[in-house]
């Protein structure tokens, strides 16, 4: 039976990926001043960074219930099975809305076959799972195996990231404004990760070189077979640092496969320019 994959735009994959892999795009919105844009459709990450540098502070909103209702209804009418992997419920209300809309659609179409998974991830931490699942669907692997794999991948996905301007975290309620101010004065950079789908500060580190080295140390401590993984690196319009990070990972772990992407419009609106993130699978629990 055909399995239709749904993913939202916060996974930071290009529009071409959705088109080439027959993945249904669920769009989130970016708001700048009094204008509303559909991510990946009429706004690009580059435009968001340009607006931020011009002093604007973009806001975002989750996928609309109307959009989800239409997509899930279309799925029900085809009789296909569906799998929606959503952005972390700890960072967006899209997952909860999707679960609610699914139940509404099932009232009219009781045979709707749709599995919704909370990725507990964002950016390429989310995107790498979507890519891997799409490949398994294209290889016609059994539905039950694909769903089990997707859940496992989401549970094992690690995020390590840093924000260039701590003011963005402060504006989003992730850091007190006084901490952001003093952190900037002392060249202190925050190192964060994602825990149960939420952003959690790990350490404050002074200086870029120490920060990148510490990220490598944590990868070594937590990562599983880093040499043979596909490692994701996303950046906030700072490709130079992303490539430096790639080189450091190559030299330390012998990693051969990387996927490097500009952070998309949704995440960029909250993280700002200069963000750097690394994504990899952690060791499986015994």
Secondary structure by P-SEA (a helix, b strand, c coil): cbbbbbbcccccccaaaaaaabbbbbbbbbbcccccccccccccaaaaaaaaaabbbbbbbcccaaaaaaaaaaaaaacbbbbbbcccccccaaaaaaaaaaaaaaacccccbbbbbcccccaaaaaaaaaaaaaaaaacccaaaaaaaaaaaaaabbbbbccccaaaaaaaccccaaaaaaaaaacbbbbbbbcccbbbbccccccaaaaaaaaaaaaaaccccccccbbbbbbcccaaaaaaaaaaaaaaccccbbbbbcccaaaaaccccbbbbbbbbccccc
